[in-house]
C-alpha cells in the first residue's frame, strides 16, 4: 500500500508545474553558466562547473519545498485524502508513502539536472571527475532532508508559511555549519543557548561536498557514511514527527 | 448572444517581439566602457560563509567576477582604502573573503597578487595571499613559481637574501614530484641568467634544445641560436675586459691568444669566484685560457669590438636570406641553379662575398655558404 501511495505521489510530483518549471529554469540557467565562465578571465571551466553544481542544489531544494509543502494540503483541498483514508490504510503508511514518492521524484529530478548540467559543461570543454557523482549524491541527501522538513512543517502550518519556514531552515541549516567559527565570540549562557538552538536545525554543511568535488578533491568513506547516517537520522525524526502530528490531525 | 472572443496570441506575439527588440536594443551599437565599480559589499569571511547558504564556492566566483570592475577603478585611483576598521585595503579584504569561501580556486591567488602587487605595489599583502595559496595547495607548481618570482623580483632575494632564496627553492623542489623538479631547476637556471648580459633568454633556448632530436633542422636552428647567444655574451665580456688592457687584444689577430696576453686582473674581476660554463675564458691549473668562440672559431678583434666569426657567419646567412630566396625563385623558373657567383649576378641578384673564407654553394635548392671547418671543436651543448 505504501508503494501504491508512493507511485501515485511520484507521478503527481513529476507532472506538477512547479517541478517541470524549475527543471526548465535549471536548464536555461545551466546554459548561461558557460557565459559566466567565459567572462571570468580564466578558462572558465571550474566556474561553470561550480555554478551548475550550485544551481542543482538550489533548484533541487526549491523543488523539494514547492512540492513537499503542498503535498498533503492539496490532498485535503481536493478532498482526495478522504477517499484514500477511507480505505484500510493507517495514516503512518500514508505519510511514509507520500515521502517515498516525493523522494523518488526529487532524486529523478536531481539525476536529470546532473545529466543536463554536467553534459553541458563537458560538451563545452570542462573535464569531469568521478567525485562529482558523489557530490550529486550528497546534494540528493540534502534535498531529501529538506523534503522531510517540508512535509513536517506542512503538517504544522499552511503551505505558504511552511514554505517560508522551510527556506529559513535551509538558510539556517547552512549557517549552523559555520557556527563553530563564530562560537568563540560568545560566552557563558549565550554560547550554550546558541549551541542548543543550532542543534535544533539540520546541519546542511554535511552535504556540501560540491566545493571540493569541482577541484577533484575526494571525500573519505567515513565522511560519506557519516553524512548518510546524519541524513537518515534527520529524515527518520522528521517523518516520525509528521506521522505523530498527522495521526492527531482532525480532518 | 454569442460574442466572438478576442484572439490573444497575436497580441502576445506582438508585445513579446516589442519587448525582445527593446531589450536587444541595449546591445546594438553599445561601446565597451571601463567599469569603475567600488567594493560596496564586503562582508568578513565568516559572515560571508554564513550568508552563502552552502553555495560559498559559487558565490565567491560570482563576487570575484564582479570585482573586476574594482580592479579597473584601481588602475586609475591607486588607493584601495575602504570604510571600516583596520589598515587592510579593499583588495586584501576581498581576497581574504574569496579565499576563505573557496581556498582551492587558484585564480583567486593569481589575481590577488596581480591586484595587490602589480596594481597597488602592496608586495607584502601579495606575498601573504600567495602564502595562503601554498597553504591550501602545497603542490601547485604555478603558485610556487609565482611566489618564487615575487621573492626574487619584488623582495630582491636573489641579491639581498640568496641563502634564503636557495632554501626556498629547495622547499619548492621538495613539494614537487620527480618530474616537477625540472621546473625548479629551470627556474633556478632562469634566475641565474636574469642578470647575465646577452643571456637572458638562454634558459628558454636550452629548454627548447632539450626537446629537439640531434640532427634535425629544428635542432640545428636551436643549437645555432644558443651558440649565437653565447657568442654575443662572449663578445660583450671580452670587449669589457679588453677595455682594461688594450695590450692583450691585438687588432685583427687570430686567436686563441697566448695566456700572457690575457689581462688576468680584469678576468679575475669579472669572475671573482669561479668561471661559469658560458664564459669565453676558462681557468685551469695552468691559469687563464681563452676559449674559441661557441662555433669553434677564434675570436677576432675589429677596432674596439670583439667579433665571433661563427656568429658573423650566421648573421651573414640571415642578412642574405632575401637574395638567396631570389636566386631560388630564379632557379625554379630557369630550371637550374646558377653555376657561380658571376652568373648569379648576371641574373640580377647581387650576392655579397661571404666573410671568414666562405664561398657560395649553389648546389642546394636555397643557395648556401660553405665555410671552412673551424680550427677548434664547437662548444658542447648537450
Interface residues (C-beta under 8 A of the other chain):
Chain A: X36 X39 X40 X41 X42 X46 X47 X50 X51 X53 X54 X55 X57 X58 X142 X170 X171 X173 X174 X175 X177 X178 X181 X182 X204 X205 X207 X208 X210 X211 X212 X214 X215 X217
Chain B: X46 X49 X50 X51 X52 X53 X54 X55 X56 X57 X58 X59 X61 X62 X64 X65 X68 X102 X104 X105 X107 X111
